[in-house]
């Protein structure tokens, strides 16, 4: 799955919400703090982590890649 962004970066909590994994920012934060989210193959606990094009986010069995809208 690809998540296209129109800005130079997107925060991890926002990306989870935009990708449809969560309904609210609070849900995103809880998943991140419970160490259920990986960025580029490593567990990430910072909800404000900036994601750039090419970054890969994994939650459970689902993965999406950040891409820059052209």
CHARMM-style PDB file with segment names, atoms N, HN, CA, C and O in Angstrom:
ATOM      1  N   UNK     1       0.847  -1.175   0.000  1.00  0.00      PROA
ATOM      2  CA  UNK     1       0.000   0.000   0.000  1.00  0.00      PROA
ATOM      3  C   UNK     1       0.889   1.234   0.000  1.00  0.00      PROA
ATOM      4  O   UNK     1       1.968   1.236   0.593  1.00  0.00      PROA
ATOM      5  N   UNK     2       0.431   2.270  -0.663  1.00  0.00      PROA
ATOM      6  HN  UNK     2      -0.446   2.269  -1.144  1.00  0.00      PROA
ATOM      7  CA  UNK     2       1.180   3.526  -0.718  1.00  0.00      PROA
ATOM      8  C   UNK     2       0.353   4.633  -0.087  1.00  0.00      PROA
ATOM      9  O   UNK     2      -0.865   4.691  -0.259  1.00  0.00      PROA
ATOM     10  N   UNK     3       1.027   5.509   0.644  1.00  0.00      PROA
ATOM     11  HN  UNK     3       2.016   5.462   0.784  1.00  0.00      PROA
ATOM     12  CA  UNK     3       0.381   6.687   1.223  1.00  0.00      PROA
ATOM     13  C   UNK     3       1.057   7.899   0.612  1.00  0.00      PROA
ATOM     14  O   UNK     3       2.224   8.173   0.893  1.00  0.00      PROA
ATOM     15  N   UNK     4       0.327   8.629  -0.226  1.00  0.00      PROA
ATOM     16  HN  UNK     4      -0.621   8.406  -0.455  1.00  0.00      PROA
ATOM     17  CA  UNK     4       0.896   9.796  -0.901  1.00  0.00      PROA
ATOM     18  C   UNK     4       0.739  11.023  -0.026  1.00  0.00      PROA
ATOM     19  O   UNK     4      -0.325  11.273   0.542  1.00  0.00      PROA
ATOM     20  N   UNK     5       1.819  11.784   0.072  1.00  0.00      PROA
ATOM     21  HN  UNK     5       2.683  11.581  -0.389  1.00  0.00      PROA
ATOM     22  CA  UNK     5       1.782  13.025   0.844  1.00  0.00      PROA
ATOM     23  C   UNK     5       2.083  14.195  -0.081  1.00  0.00      PROA
ATOM     24  O   UNK     5       2.739  14.037  -1.111  1.00  0.00      PROA
ATOM     25  N   UNK     6       1.596  15.363   0.298  1.00  0.00      PROA
ATOM     26  HN  UNK     6       1.062  15.491   1.134  1.00  0.00      PROA
ATOM     27  CA  UNK     6       1.768  16.572  -0.503  1.00  0.00      PROA
ATOM     28  C   UNK     6       2.749  17.540   0.135  1.00  0.00      PROA
ATOM     29  O   UNK     6       3.034  18.605  -0.413  1.00  0.00      PROA
ATOM     30  N   UNK     7       3.257  17.166   1.286  1.00  0.00      PROA
ATOM     31  HN  UNK     7       3.026  16.301   1.732  1.00  0.00      PROA
ATOM     32  CA  UNK     7       4.199  17.987   2.042  1.00  0.00      PROA
ATOM     33  C   UNK     7       5.529  17.243   2.115  1.00  0.00      PROA
ATOM     34  O   UNK     7       5.586  16.062   1.773  1.00  0.00      PROA
ATOM     35  N   UNK     8       6.593  17.900   2.550  1.00  0.00      PROA
ATOM     36  HN  UNK     8       6.547  18.859   2.828  1.00  0.00      PROA
ATOM     37  CA  UNK     8       7.895  17.212   2.616  1.00  0.00      PROA
ATOM     38  C   UNK     8       7.907  16.011   3.570  1.00  0.00      PROA
ATOM     39  O   UNK     8       8.671  15.070   3.358  1.00  0.00      PROA
ATOM     40  N   UNK     9       7.068  16.031   4.620  1.00  0.00      PROA
ATOM     41  HN  UNK     9       6.447  16.796   4.791  1.00  0.00      PROA
ATOM     42  CA  UNK     9       7.022  14.929   5.583  1.00  0.00      PROA
ATOM     43  C   UNK     9       5.637  14.853   6.198  1.00  0.00      PROA
ATOM     44  O   UNK     9       4.819  15.756   6.025  1.00  0.00      PROA
ATOM     45  N   UNK    10       5.378  13.755   6.927  1.00  0.00      PROA
ATOM     46  HN  UNK    10       6.043  13.021   7.068  1.00  0.00      PROA
ATOM     47  CA  UNK    10       4.144  13.585   7.688  1.00  0.00      PROA
ATOM     48  C   UNK    10       4.520  12.922   9.011  1.00  0.00      PROA
ATOM     49  O   UNK    10       5.429  12.094   9.061  1.00  0.00      PROA
ATOM     50  N   UNK    11       3.820  13.288  10.072  1.00  0.00      PROA
ATOM     51  HN  UNK    11       3.081  13.961  10.031  1.00  0.00      PROA
ATOM     52  CA  UNK    11       4.090  12.662  11.370  1.00  0.00      PROA
ATOM     53  C   UNK    11       3.502  11.260  11.401  1.00  0.00      PROA
ATOM     54  O   UNK    11       2.495  10.984  10.747  1.00  0.00      PROA
ATOM     55  N   UNK    12       4.127  10.389  12.153  1.00  0.00      PROA
ATOM     56  HN  UNK    12       4.945  10.612  12.684  1.00  0.00      PROA
ATOM     57  CA  UNK    12       3.713   8.997  12.237  1.00  0.00      PROA
ATOM     58  C   UNK    12       2.262   8.857  12.673  1.00  0.00      PROA
ATOM     59  O   UNK    12       1.513   8.088  12.071  1.00  0.00      PROA
ATOM     60  N   UNK    13       1.852   9.583  13.706  1.00  0.00      PROA
ATOM     61  HN  UNK    13       2.461  10.207  14.195  1.00  0.00      PROA
ATOM     62  CA  UNK    13       0.467   9.449  14.173  1.00  0.00      PROA
ATOM     63  C   UNK    13      -0.531   9.869  13.103  1.00  0.00      PROA
ATOM     64  O   UNK    13      -1.590   9.256  12.967  1.00  0.00      PROA
ATOM     65  N   UNK    14      -0.201  10.907  12.344  1.00  0.00      PROA
ATOM     66  HN  UNK    14       0.659  11.404  12.455  1.00  0.00      PROA
ATOM     67  CA  UNK    14      -1.072  11.344  11.258  1.00  0.00      PROA
ATOM     68  C   UNK    14      -1.116  10.303  10.137  1.00  0.00      PROA
ATOM     69  O   UNK    14      -2.177  10.041   9.570  1.00  0.00      PROA
ATOM     70  N   UNK    15       0.022   9.721   9.824  1.00  0.00      PROA
ATOM     71  HN  UNK    15       0.884   9.934  10.284  1.00  0.00      PROA
ATOM     72  CA  UNK    15       0.101   8.737   8.753  1.00  0.00      PROA
ATOM     73  C   UNK    15      -0.764   7.517   9.063  1.00  0.00      PROA
ATOM     74  O   UNK    15      -1.441   6.996   8.176  1.00  0.00      PROA
ATOM     75  N   UNK    16      -0.748   7.060  10.308  1.00  0.00      PROA
ATOM     76  HN  UNK    16      -0.198   7.483  11.029  1.00  0.00      PROA
ATOM     77  CA  UNK    16      -1.571   5.920  10.690  1.00  0.00      PROA
ATOM     78  C   UNK    16      -3.054   6.230  10.502  1.00  0.00      PROA
ATOM     79  O   UNK    16      -3.834   5.379  10.075  1.00  0.00      PROA
ATOM     80  N   UNK    17      -3.421   7.457  10.828  1.00  0.00      PROA
ATOM     81  HN  UNK    17      -2.787   8.149  11.175  1.00  0.00      PROA
ATOM     82  CA  UNK    17      -4.804   7.874  10.682  1.00  0.00      PROA
ATOM     83  C   UNK    17      -5.182   7.993   9.199  1.00  0.00      PROA
ATOM     84  O   UNK    17      -6.230   7.492   8.791  1.00  0.00      PROA
ATOM     85  N   UNK    18      -4.352   8.641   8.400  1.00  0.00      PROA
ATOM     86  HN  UNK    18      -3.501   9.048   8.732  1.00  0.00      PROA
ATOM     87  CA  UNK    18      -4.640   8.822   6.976  1.00  0.00      PROA
ATOM     88  C   UNK    18      -4.661   7.497   6.227  1.00  0.00      PROA
ATOM     89  O   UNK    18      -5.395   7.348   5.250  1.00  0.00      PROA
ATOM     90  N   UNK    19      -3.861   6.533   6.677  1.00  0.00      PROA
ATOM     91  HN  UNK    19      -3.265   6.654   7.471  1.00  0.00      PROA
ATOM     92  CA  UNK    19      -3.819   5.223   6.029  1.00  0.00      PROA
ATOM     93  C   UNK    19      -5.021   4.364   6.419  1.00  0.00      PROA
ATOM     94  O   UNK    19      -5.240   3.301   5.838  1.00  0.00      PROA
ATOM     95  N   UNK    20      -5.801   4.824   7.406  1.00  0.00      PROA
ATOM     96  HN  UNK    20      -5.623   5.687   7.878  1.00  0.00      PROA
ATOM     97  CA  UNK    20      -7.002   4.109   7.814  1.00  0.00      PROA
ATOM     98  C   UNK    20      -6.786   3.065   8.895  1.00  0.00      PROA
ATOM     99  O   UNK    20      -7.688   2.274   9.172  1.00  0.00      PROA
ATOM    100  N   UNK    21      -5.609   3.045   9.513  1.00  0.00      PROA
ATOM    101  HN  UNK    21      -4.877   3.687   9.288  1.00  0.00      PROA
ATOM    102  CA  UNK    21      -5.349   2.079  10.583  1.00  0.00      PROA
ATOM    103  C   UNK    21      -6.015   2.501  11.887  1.00  0.00      PROA
ATOM    104  O   UNK    21      -6.337   1.653  12.720  1.00  0.00      PROA
ATOM    105  N   UNK    22      -6.223   3.793  12.071  1.00  0.00      PROA
ATOM    106  HN  UNK    22      -5.962   4.481  11.395  1.00  0.00      PROA
ATOM    107  CA  UNK    22      -6.884   4.297  13.272  1.00  0.00      PROA
ATOM    108  C   UNK    22      -7.897   5.360  12.872  1.00  0.00      PROA
ATOM    109  O   UNK    22      -7.851   5.902  11.767  1.00  0.00      PROA
ATOM    110  N   UNK    23      -8.815   5.648  13.794  1.00  0.00      PROA
ATOM    111  HN  UNK    23      -8.852   5.208  14.692  1.00  0.00      PROA
ATOM    112  CA  UNK    23      -9.844   6.659  13.548  1.00  0.00      PROA
ATOM    113  C   UNK    23      -9.467   8.017  14.124  1.00  0.00      PROA
ATOM    114  O   UNK    23      -9.916   9.052  13.634  1.00  0.00      PROA
ATOM    115  N   UNK    24      -8.631   8.009  15.177  1.00  0.00      PROA
ATOM    116  HN  UNK    24      -8.266   7.168  15.575  1.00  0.00      PROA
ATOM    117  CA  UNK    24      -8.269   9.261  15.848  1.00  0.00      PROA
ATOM    118  C   UNK    24      -6.772   9.303  16.121  1.00  0.00      PROA
ATOM    119  O   UNK    24      -6.078   8.288  16.071  1.00  0.00      PROA
ATOM    120  N   UNK    25      -6.302  10.504  16.408  1.00  0.00      PROA
ATOM    121  HN  UNK    25      -6.866  11.328  16.449  1.00  0.00      PROA
ATOM    122  CA  UNK    25      -4.906  10.665  16.781  1.00  0.00      PROA
ATOM    123  C   UNK    25      -4.594   9.966  18.091  1.00  0.00      PROA
ATOM    124  O   UNK    25      -3.484   9.471  18.288  1.00  0.00      PROA
ATOM    125  N   UNK    26      -5.583   9.925  18.997  1.00  0.00      PROA
ATOM    126  HN  UNK    26      -6.485  10.327  18.837  1.00  0.00      PROA
ATOM    127  CA  UNK    26      -5.400   9.251  20.273  1.00  0.00      PROA
ATOM    128  C   UNK    26      -5.175   7.751  20.095  1.00  0.00      PROA
ATOM    129  O   UNK    26      -4.340   7.155  20.775  1.00  0.00      PROA
ATOM    130  N   UNK    27      -5.928   7.150  19.177  1.00  0.00      PROA
ATOM    131  HN  UNK    27      -6.606   7.634  18.625  1.00  0.00      PROA
ATOM    132  CA  UNK    27      -5.727   5.730  18.881  1.00  0.00      PROA
ATOM    133  C   UNK    27      -4.333   5.492  18.327  1.00  0.00      PROA
ATOM    134  O   UNK    27      -3.660   4.530  18.698  1.00  0.00      PROA
ATOM    135  N   UNK    28      -3.904   6.382  17.433  1.00  0.00      PROA
ATOM    136  HN  UNK    28      -4.451   7.163  17.132  1.00  0.00      PROA
ATOM    137  CA  UNK    28      -2.564   6.257  16.847  1.00  0.00      PROA
ATOM    138  C   UNK    28      -1.502   6.315  17.933  1.00  0.00      PROA
ATOM    139  O   UNK    28      -0.572   5.509  17.954  1.00  0.00      PROA
ATOM    140  N   UNK    29      -1.649   7.270  18.827  1.00  0.00      PROA
ATOM    141  HN  UNK    29      -2.404   7.926  18.810  1.00  0.00      PROA
ATOM    142  CA  UNK    29      -0.682   7.432  19.909  1.00  0.00      PROA
ATOM    143  C   UNK    29      -0.603   6.181  20.773  1.00  0.00      PROA
ATOM    144  O   UNK    29       0.488   5.753  21.149  1.00  0.00      PROA
ATOM    145  N   UNK    30      -1.745   5.596  21.088  1.00  0.00      PROA
ATOM    146  HN  UNK    30      -2.632   5.943  20.783  1.00  0.00      PROA
ATOM    147  CA  UNK    30      -1.748   4.385  21.919  1.00  0.00      PROA
ATOM    148  C   UNK    30      -1.022   3.232  21.227  1.00  0.00      PROA
ATOM    149  O   UNK    30      -0.241   2.527  21.865  1.00  0.00      PROA
ATOM    150  N   UNK    31      -1.268   3.033  19.939  1.00  0.00      PROA
ATOM    151  HN  UNK    31      -1.903   3.605  19.420  1.00  0.00      PROA
ATOM    152  CA  UNK    31      -0.592   1.958  19.205  1.00  0.00      PROA
ATOM    153  C   UNK    31       0.918   2.174  19.199  1.00  0.00      PROA
ATOM    154  O   UNK    31       1.694   1.232  19.356  1.00  0.00      PROA
ATOM    155  N   UNK    32       1.315   3.414  19.017  1.00  0.00      PROA
ATOM    156  HN  UNK    32       0.685   4.180  18.890  1.00  0.00      PROA
ATOM    157  CA  UNK    32       2.738   3.739  18.970  1.00  0.00      PROA
ATOM    158  C   UNK    32       3.380   3.494  20.337  1.00  0.00      PROA
ATOM    159  O   UNK    32       4.438   2.871  20.428  1.00  0.00      PROA
ATOM    160  N   UNK    33       2.739   3.985  21.393  1.00  0.00      PROA
ATOM    161  HN  UNK    33       1.880   4.491  21.319  1.00  0.00      PROA
ATOM    162  CA  UNK    33       3.296   3.821  22.744  1.00  0.00      PROA
ATOM    163  C   UNK    33       3.310   2.368  23.190  1.00  0.00      PROA
ATOM    164  O   UNK    33       4.140   1.982  24.013  1.00  0.00      PROA
ATOM    165  N   UNK    34       2.400   1.555  22.657  1.00  0.00      PROA
ATOM    166  HN  UNK    34       1.725   1.868  21.989  1.00  0.00      PROA
ATOM    167  CA  UNK    34       2.364   0.131  22.990  1.00  0.00      PROA
ATOM    168  C   UNK    34       3.320  -0.677  22.114  1.00  0.00      PROA
ATOM    169  O   UNK    34       3.294  -1.907  22.125  1.00  0.00      PROA
ATOM    170  N   UNK    35       4.159   0.022  21.358  1.00  0.00      PROA
ATOM    171  HN  UNK    35       4.180   1.022  21.349  1.00  0.00      PROA
ATOM    172  CA  UNK    35       5.209  -0.574  20.518  1.00  0.00      PROA
ATOM    173  C   UNK    35       4.643  -1.543  19.488  1.00  0.00      PROA
ATOM    174  O   UNK    35       5.211  -2.609  19.248  1.00  0.00      PROA
ATOM    175  N   UNK    36       3.518  -1.168  18.881  1.00  0.00      PROA
ATOM    176  HN  UNK    36       3.057  -0.302  19.076  1.00  0.00      PROA
ATOM    177  CA  UNK    36       2.886  -2.006  17.868  1.00  0.00      PROA
ATOM    178  C   UNK    36       3.169  -1.529  16.447  1.00  0.00      PROA
ATOM    179  O   UNK    36       2.690  -2.124  15.482  1.00  0.00      PROA
ATOM    180  N   UNK    37       3.948  -0.455  16.318  1.00  0.00      PROA
ATOM    181  HN  UNK    37       4.337   0.029  17.102  1.00  0.00      PROA
ATOM    182  CA  UNK    37       4.213   0.138  15.011  1.00  0.00      PROA
ATOM    183  C   UNK    37       5.709   0.117  14.729  1.00  0.00      PROA
ATOM    184  O   UNK    37       6.526   0.440  15.591  1.00  0.00      PROA
ATOM    185  N   UNK    38       6.046  -0.269  13.506  1.00  0.00      PROA
ATOM    186  HN  UNK    38       5.382  -0.531  12.806  1.00  0.00      PROA
ATOM    187  CA  UNK    38       7.452  -0.271  13.103  1.00  0.00      PROA
ATOM    188  C   UNK    38       7.649   0.694  11.941  1.00  0.00      PROA
ATOM    189  O   UNK    38       6.794   0.821  11.064  1.00  0.00      PROA
ATOM    190  N   UNK    39       8.794   1.371  11.953  1.00  0.00      PROA
ATOM    191  HN  UNK    39       9.488   1.268  12.665  1.00  0.00      PROA
ATOM    192  CA  UNK    39       9.181   2.248  10.848  1.00  0.00      PROA
ATOM    193  C   UNK    39      10.518   1.737  10.326  1.00  0.00      PROA
ATOM    194  O   UNK    39      11.494   1.634  11.069  1.00  0.00      PROA
ATOM    195  N   UNK    40      10.543   1.424   9.058  1.00  0.00      PROA
ATOM    196  HN  UNK    40       9.750   1.507   8.455  1.00  0.00      PROA
ATOM    197  CA  UNK    40      11.744   0.891   8.414  1.00  0.00      PROA
ATOM    198  C   UNK    40      12.328  -0.304   9.169  1.00  0.00      PROA
ATOM    199  O   UNK    40      13.544  -0.438   9.308  1.00  0.00      PROA
ATOM    200  N   UNK    41      11.422  -1.175   9.656  1.00  0.00      PROA
ATOM    201  HN  UNK    41      10.434  -1.066   9.542  1.00  0.00      PROA
ATOM    202  CA  UNK    41      11.852  -2.413  10.297  1.00  0.00      PROA
ATOM    203  C   UNK    41      12.206  -2.316  11.764  1.00  0.00      PROA
ATOM    204  O   UNK    41      12.625  -3.308  12.362  1.00  0.00      PROA
ATOM    205  N   UNK    42      12.046  -1.132  12.366  1.00  0.00      PROA
ATOM    206  HN  UNK    42      11.706  -0.326  11.880  1.00  0.00      PROA
ATOM    207  CA  UNK    42      12.361  -0.961  13.789  1.00  0.00      PROA
ATOM    208  C   UNK    42      11.163  -0.404  14.532  1.00  0.00      PROA
ATOM    209  O   UNK    42      10.448   0.453  14.014  1.00  0.00      PROA
ATOM    210  N   UNK    43      10.941  -0.896  15.758  1.00  0.00      PROA
ATOM    211  HN  UNK    43      11.522  -1.593  16.178  1.00  0.00      PROA
ATOM    212  CA  UNK    43       9.830  -0.399  16.578  1.00  0.00      PROA
ATOM    213  C   UNK    43      10.027   1.088  16.825  1.00  0.00      PROA
ATOM    214  O   UNK    43      11.123   1.540  17.158  1.00  0.00      PROA
ATOM    215  N   UNK    44       8.943   1.841  16.656  1.00  0.00      PROA
ATOM    216  HN  UNK    44       8.053   1.474  16.385  1.00  0.00      PROA
ATOM    217  CA  UNK    44       8.996   3.296  16.853  1.00  0.00      PROA
ATOM    218  C   UNK    44       8.024   3.690  17.953  1.00  0.00      PROA
ATOM    219  O   UNK    44       6.859   3.293  17.927  1.00  0.00      PROA
ATOM    220  N   UNK    45       8.495   4.468  18.918  1.00  0.00      PROA
ATOM    221  HN  UNK    45       9.441   4.791  18.939  1.00  0.00      PROA
ATOM    222  CA  UNK    45       7.654   4.896  20.034  1.00  0.00      PROA
ATOM    223  C   UNK    45       7.416   6.401  20.063  1.00  0.00      PROA
ATOM    224  O   UNK    45       6.806   6.908  21.005  1.00  0.00      PROA
ATOM    225  N   UNK    46       7.882   7.115  19.057  1.00  0.00      PROA
ATOM    226  HN  UNK    46       8.376   6.703  18.292  1.00  0.00      PROA
ATOM    227  CA  UNK    46       7.682   8.571  19.001  1.00  0.00      PROA
ATOM    228  C   UNK    46       6.537   8.875  18.035  1.00  0.00      PROA
ATOM    229  O   UNK    46       6.653   8.645  16.831  1.00  0.00      PROA
ATOM    230  N   UNK    47       5.435   9.391  18.573  1.00  0.00      PROA
ATOM    231  HN  UNK    47       5.341   9.578  19.551  1.00  0.00      PROA
ATOM    232  CA  UNK    47       4.281   9.665  17.719  1.00  0.00      PROA
ATOM    233  C   UNK    47       4.585  10.775  16.725  1.00  0.00      PROA
ATOM    234  O   UNK    47       4.002  10.809  15.642  1.00  0.00      PROA
ATOM    235  N   UNK    48       5.480  11.674  17.073  1.00  0.00      PROA
ATOM    236  HN  UNK    48       5.954  11.647  17.953  1.00  0.00      PROA
ATOM    237  CA  UNK    48       5.830  12.792  16.213  1.00  0.00      PROA
ATOM    238  C   UNK    48       6.940  12.481  15.227  1.00  0.00      PROA
ATOM    239  O   UNK    48       7.432  13.381  14.546  1.00  0.00      PROA
ATOM    240  N   UNK    49       7.335  11.236  15.139  1.00  0.00      PROA
ATOM    241  HN  UNK    49       6.935  10.504  15.692  1.00  0.00      PROA
ATOM    242  CA  UNK    49       8.394  10.842  14.206  1.00  0.00      PROA
ATOM    243  C   UNK    49       8.033  11.329  12.806  1.00  0.00      PROA
ATOM    244  O   UNK    49       6.938  11.057  12.314  1.00  0.00      PROA
ATOM    245  N   UNK    50       8.934  12.036  12.179  1.00  0.00      PROA
ATOM    246  HN  UNK    50       9.823  12.257  12.579  1.00  0.00      PROA
ATOM    247  CA  UNK    50       8.693  12.530  10.829  1.00  0.00      PROA
ATOM    248  C   UNK    50       8.986  11.421   9.828  1.00  0.00      PROA
ATOM    249  O   UNK    50      10.045  10.795   9.859  1.00  0.00      PROA
ATOM    250  N   UNK    51       8.027  11.195   8.943  1.00  0.00      PROA
ATOM    251  HN  UNK    51       7.167  11.704   8.917  1.00  0.00      PROA
ATOM    252  CA  UNK    51       8.179  10.213   7.887  1.00  0.00      PROA
ATOM    253  C   UNK    51       8.377  10.942   6.566  1.00  0.00      PROA
ATOM    254  O   UNK    51       7.691  11.920   6.269  1.00  0.00      PROA
ATOM    255  N   UNK    52       9.316  10.455   5.791  1.00  0.00      PROA
ATOM    256  HN  UNK    52       9.873   9.661   6.033  1.00  0.00      PROA
ATOM    257  CA  UNK    52       9.649  11.053   4.503  1.00  0.00      PROA
ATOM    258  C   UNK    52       9.406  10.031   3.396  1.00  0.00      PROA
ATOM    259  O   UNK    52       9.322   8.833   3.667  1.00  0.00      PROA
ATOM    260  N   UNK    53       9.293  10.495   2.151  1.00  0.00      PROA
ATOM    261  HN  UNK    53       9.362  11.468   1.931  1.00  0.00      PROA
ATOM    262  CA  UNK    53       9.113   9.552   1.048  1.00  0.00      PROA
ATOM    263  C   UNK    53      10.167   8.440   1.105  1.00  0.00      PROA
ATOM    264  O   UNK    53      11.358   8.688   1.290  1.00  0.00      PROA
ATOM    265  N   UNK    54       9.680   7.211   0.940  1.00  0.00      PROA
ATOM    266  HN  UNK    54       8.712   7.009   0.790  1.00  0.00      PROA
ATOM    267  CA  UNK    54      10.552   6.044   1.005  1.00  0.00      PROA
ATOM    268  C   UNK    54      10.485   5.315   2.332  1.00  0.00      PROA
ATOM    269  O   UNK    54      10.876   4.151   2.416  1.00  0.00      PROA
ATOM    270  N   UNK    55       9.991   5.986   3.385  1.00  0.00      PROA
ATOM    271  HN  UNK    55       9.674   6.932   3.317  1.00  0.00      PROA
ATOM    272  CA  UNK    55       9.858   5.326   4.685  1.00  0.00      PROA
ATOM    273  C   UNK    55       8.745   4.285   4.612  1.00  0.00      PROA
ATOM    274  O   UNK    55       7.733   4.478   3.939  1.00  0.00      PROA
ATOM    275  N   UNK    56       8.957   3.176   5.323  1.00  0.00      PROA
ATOM    276  HN  UNK    56       9.780   3.020   5.870  1.00  0.00      PROA
ATOM    277  CA  UNK    56       8.002   2.068   5.335  1.00  0.00      PROA
ATOM    278  C   UNK    56       7.456   1.898   6.747  1.00  0.00      PROA
ATOM    279  O   UNK    56       8.221   1.789   7.705  1.00  0.00      PROA
ATOM    280  N   UNK    57       6.134   1.876   6.874  1.00  0.00      PROA
ATOM    281  HN  UNK    57       5.512   1.965   6.095  1.00  0.00      PROA
ATOM    282  CA  UNK    57       5.472   1.741   8.170  1.00  0.00      PROA
ATOM    283  C   UNK    57       4.730   0.412   8.207  1.00  0.00      PROA
ATOM    284  O   UNK    57       4.003   0.073   7.273  1.00  0.00      PROA
ATOM    285  N   UNK    58       4.918  -0.344   9.298  1.00  0.00      PROA
ATOM    286  HN  UNK    58       5.508  -0.069  10.057  1.00  0.00      PROA
ATOM    287  CA  UNK    58       4.261  -1.632   9.456  1.00  0.00      PROA
ATOM    288  C   UNK    58       3.457  -1.641  10.744  1.00  0.00      PROA
ATOM    289  O   UNK    58       3.933  -1.237  11.804  1.00  0.00      PROA
ATOM    290  N   UNK    59       2.214  -2.117  10.619  1.00  0.00      PROA
ATOM    291  HN  UNK    59       1.827  -2.446   9.758  1.00  0.00      PROA
ATOM    292  CA  UNK    59       1.340  -2.298  11.776  1.00  0.00      PROA
ATOM    293  C   UNK    59       0.659  -3.642  11.583  1.00  0.00      PROA
ATOM    294  O   UNK    59      -0.120  -3.817  10.647  1.00  0.00      PROA
ATOM    295  N   UNK    60       0.948  -4.587  12.459  1.00  0.00      PROA
ATOM    296  HN  UNK    60       1.581  -4.445  13.219  1.00  0.00      PROA
ATOM    297  CA  UNK    60       0.406  -5.930  12.305  1.00  0.00      PROA
ATOM    298  C   UNK    60       0.910  -6.554  11.012  1.00  0.00      PROA
ATOM    299  O   UNK    60       2.116  -6.614  10.773  1.00  0.00      PROA
ATOM    300  N   UNK    61      -0.007  -7.014  10.189  1.00  0.00      PROA
ATOM    301  HN  UNK    61      -0.987  -6.965  10.383  1.00  0.00      PROA
ATOM    302  CA  UNK    61       0.352  -7.634   8.906  1.00  0.00      PROA
ATOM    303  C   UNK    61       0.374  -6.626   7.763  1.00  0.00      PROA
ATOM    304  O   UNK    61       0.728  -6.971   6.636  1.00  0.00      PROA
ATOM    305  N   UNK    62      -0.002  -5.382   8.048  1.00  0.00      PROA
ATOM    306  HN  UNK    62      -0.290  -5.102   8.964  1.00  0.00      PROA
ATOM    307  CA  UNK    62      -0.118  -4.358   7.009  1.00  0.00      PROA
ATOM    308  C   UNK    62       1.103  -3.456   6.959  1.00  0.00      PROA
ATOM    309  O   UNK    62       1.692  -3.113   7.984  1.00  0.00      PROA
ATOM    310  N   UNK    63       1.467  -3.081   5.741  1.00  0.00      PROA
ATOM    311  HN  UNK    63       0.989  -3.359   4.908  1.00  0.00      PROA
ATOM    312  CA  UNK    63       2.605  -2.191   5.521  1.00  0.00      PROA
ATOM    313  C   UNK    63       2.219  -1.140   4.492  1.00  0.00      PROA
ATOM    314  O   UNK    63       1.527  -1.430   3.516  1.00  0.00      PROA
ATOM    315  N   UNK    64       2.678   0.087   4.726  1.00  0.00      PROA
ATOM    316  HN  UNK    64       3.240   0.322   5.519  1.00  0.00      PROA
ATOM    317  CA  UNK    64       2.519   1.105   3.695  1.00  0.00      PROA
ATOM    318  C   UNK    64       3.808   1.889   3.556  1.00  0.00      PROA
ATOM    319  O   UNK    64       4.600   1.992   4.493  1.00  0.00      PROA
ATOM    320  N   UNK    65       4.002   2.438   2.365  1.00  0.00      PROA
ATOM    321  HN  UNK    65       3.359   2.354   1.604  1.00  0.00      PROA
ATOM    322  CA  UNK    65       5.198   3.206   2.057  1.00  0.00      PROA
ATOM    323  C   UNK    65       4.800   4.648   1.763  1.00  0.00      PROA
ATOM    324  O   UNK    65       3.836   4.905   1.041  1.00  0.00      PROA
ATOM    325  N   UNK    66       5.547   5.573   2.325  1.00  0.00      PROA
ATOM    326  HN  UNK    66       6.330   5.364   2.911  1.00  0.00      PROA
ATOM    327  CA  UNK    66       5.295   6.990   2.099  1.00  0.00      PROA
ATOM    328  C   UNK    66       5.838   7.374   0.717  1.00  0.00      PROA
ATOM    329  O   UNK    66       6.983   7.076   0.378  1.00  0.00      PROA
ATOM    330  N   UNK    67       4.992   8.040  -0.064  1.00  0.00      PROA
ATOM    331  HN  UNK    67       4.062   8.282   0.212  1.00  0.00      PROA
ATOM    332  CA  UNK    67       5.410   8.514  -1.381  1.00  0.00      PROA
ATOM    333  C   UNK    67       5.033   9.974  -1.533  1.00  0.00      PROA
ATOM    334  O   UNK    67       4.014  10.422  -1.007  1.00  0.00      PROA
ATOM    335  N   UNK    68       5.854  10.705  -2.248  1.00  0.00      PROA
ATOM    336  HN  UNK    68       6.681  10.341  -2.675  1.00  0.00      PROA
ATOM    337  CA  UNK    68       5.597  12.120  -2.523  1.00  0.00      PROA
ATOM    338  C   UNK    68       4.647  12.228  -3.706  1.00  0.00      PROA
ATOM    339  O   UNK    68       4.896  11.633  -4.755  1.00  0.00      PROA
ATOM    340  N   UNK    69       3.558  12.982  -3.549  1.00  0.00      PROA
ATOM    341  HN  UNK    69       3.356  13.465  -2.697  1.00  0.00      PROA
ATOM    342  CA  UNK    69       2.647  13.227  -4.659  1.00  0.00      PROA
ATOM    343  C   UNK    69       3.365  14.053  -5.701  1.00  0.00      PROA
ATOM    344  O   UNK    69       4.058  15.015  -5.370  1.00  0.00      PROA
ATOM    345  N   UNK    70       3.204  13.686  -6.949  1.00  0.00      PROA
ATOM    346  HN  UNK    70       2.641  12.904  -7.218  1.00  0.00      PROA
ATOM    347  CA  UNK    70       3.921  14.376  -8.027  1.00  0.00      PROA
ATOM    348  C   UNK    70       3.045  15.368  -8.733  1.00  0.00      PROA
ATOM    349  OT1 UNK    70       3.494  16.035  -9.665  1.00  0.00      PROA
TER     350      UNK     70
END
